[in-house]
Amino acid sequence: MPLTHHKFIVYGDGSCLRNPDGPGGWGVIVIAPDGSRCEFNGHSPSTTNNRMELTAAIEGLRATEPGSHVVFRSDSQYVVNTIEHGWKRNKNHDLWRLLDAERDARTVEFEWVRGHGTDPLNNRADELAVMGAQGRSVSEETTDGEIVARPVRKKPRALDAAGLRRLKSILKSGEEIRECASCGAKFVSPHAHEDYCSQAPCQLKARTA
């Protein structure tokens, strides 16, 4: 499908090296309406493939502006069919709540793409997810012993007061808006004791403090 001038196009993928409970990673590519592109990834020391797929969707949407129109492409039937065809949500309810909150703040279309196929951006998202599972950040890649800088995530625009009021009005039972103790960003949490957002550097600080 060709890119449009009024939509964000987001590719997301997840990986788990020893599913379940092995190290995992997620990767995201965001193409803005003006055609600019950024990519980023993250790591989890013990997770499942489905949780990484959901995290990729959450982080991909968070990288777009609230109120925007987003086309999210994934090779995960678990994510796409649960959203588009009502598959039952038996597990990972915490991440589904976070994804629902991001969807509610935007107009989002979910599209399934065949994994390891002919879509180069989906293949790149898979590469980013595997890198994340291996503990490697997209901000640095090694080629012939040299460190090569790559585009990194652009910081999302902070919600203004009107945006925060809108988000508060659509929170689900038990959810609240909290401020990350590490980066200061606002995030939606279903847990009152959760002080850190899901960004990889913040989670590293939370788990090693």
Residue pairs with C-beta under 8 A, 6 or more apart in sequence:
1 71
1 111
3 9
3 31
3 35
4 33
5 33
6 33
6 69
7 33
7 68
7 69
7 70
7 71
8 30
8 31
8 32
8 33
8 64
8 65
8 68
8 69
8 70
8 71
9 30
9 31
9 70
9 71
9 73
10 28
10 29
10 30
10 31
10 60
10 61
10 63
10 64
10 70
10 71
10 72
10 73
11 28
11 29
11 60
11 72
11 73
11 74
11 121
11 122
11 124
11 125
12 26
12 27
12 28
12 29
12 53
12 56
12 57
12 59
12 60
12 72
12 73
12 74
12 125
13 26
13 27
13 53
13 56
13 74
13 75
13 76
13 115
13 122
13 125
13 126
13 128
13 129
14 24
14 25
14 26
14 27
14 49
14 50
14 51
14 52
14 53
14 54
14 55
14 56
14 76
14 129
15 24
15 25
15 26
15 27
15 49
15 52
15 126
15 129
15 130
15 132
15 133
16 22
16 23
16 24
16 47
16 48
16 49
16 51
16 52
16 133
17 23
17 24
17 133
17 134
19 48
19 49
20 47
20 48
20 49
21 46
21 47
21 48
22 46
22 47
22 133
23 43
23 44
23 45
23 46
23 47
23 133
23 134
23 135
24 43
24 44
24 46
24 47
24 48
24 49
24 51
24 52
24 132
24 133
25 41
25 42
25 43
25 44
25 52
25 128
25 129
25 130
25 131
25 132
25 133
25 134
25 135
26 41
26 42
26 44
26 52
26 53
26 55
26 56
26 59
26 128
26 129
26 132
27 39
27 40
27 41
27 56
27 124
27 125
27 126
27 127
27 128
27 129
27 130
27 131
27 132
27 138
28 39
28 40
28 41
28 56
28 59
28 60
28 63
28 125
28 128
28 153
29 37
29 38
29 39
29 121
29 124
29 125
29 128
30 37
30 38
30 39
30 60
30 63
30 64
30 153
30 154
31 37
31 121
37 151
38 63
38 151
38 152
38 153
38 154
39 124
39 125
39 128
39 138
39 150
39 151
39 152
39 153
40 59
40 63
40 128
40 138
40 139
40 152
40 153
41 128
41 129
41 131
41 132
41 137
41 138
41 200
42 55
42 59
42 132
42 198
42 199
42 200
42 203
43 132
43 133
43 135
43 200
44 51
44 52
44 55
44 203
45 207
50 76
50 78
50 91
50 92
51 92
51 95
52 129
52 133
53 74
53 76
53 78
53 79
54 79
54 92
54 95
54 96
54 99
55 95
55 198
56 74
56 125
56 129
57 72
57 74
57 79
57 99
57 102
58 95
58 98
58 99
58 102
58 198
59 198
59 199
60 72
61 70
61 72
61 99
61 102
61 103
61 106
61 108
62 102
62 156
63 153
63 154
63 156
64 70
64 106
64 156
65 156
65 157
66 105
66 106
66 159
66 163
66 166
66 167
67 105
67 106
67 163
68 106
68 107
69 106
69 107
69 108
70 106
70 107
70 108
70 109
71 108
71 109
71 111
72 108
72 109
72 110
72 111
73 110
73 111
73 112
73 113
73 119
73 121
73 122
74 80
74 110
74 111
74 112
74 113
75 112
75 113
75 114
75 115
75 116
75 117
75 122
75 126
76 112
77 112
78 87
79 110
80 110
80 111
80 112
81 87
81 112
82 88
82 89
82 96
83 103
83 110
84 110
89 96
94 190
94 191
97 172
97 175
97 188
97 190
98 188
98 190
98 198
100 172
101 167
101 170
101 171
101 172
101 175
101 188
102 108
102 188
104 170
105 163
105 166
105 167
105 170
113 119
113 122
114 122
115 122
115 126
116 123
116 126
117 123
128 138
131 137
131 138
131 141
132 138
132 200
137 200
138 150
138 152
139 149
139 150
139 152
140 147
140 148
140 149
140 150
141 147
141 148
141 150
142 148
156 185
158 185
158 186
159 167
159 186
164 177
164 186
167 177
167 188
168 177
171 177
171 188
172 190
174 190
175 188
175 189
175 190
176 188
176 189
176 192
177 186
177 187
177 188
177 189
178 186
178 187
178 188
178 189
178 194
178 195
179 185
179 186
179 187
180 186
180 187
180 195
180 196
180 197
180 199
180 202
181 195
181 196
181 202
181 206
182 196
182 197
182 199
182 201
182 202
182 205
182 206
183 197
183 199
183 201
183 202
185 197
185 199
187 197
187 198
195 206
196 202
196 203
196 205
196 206
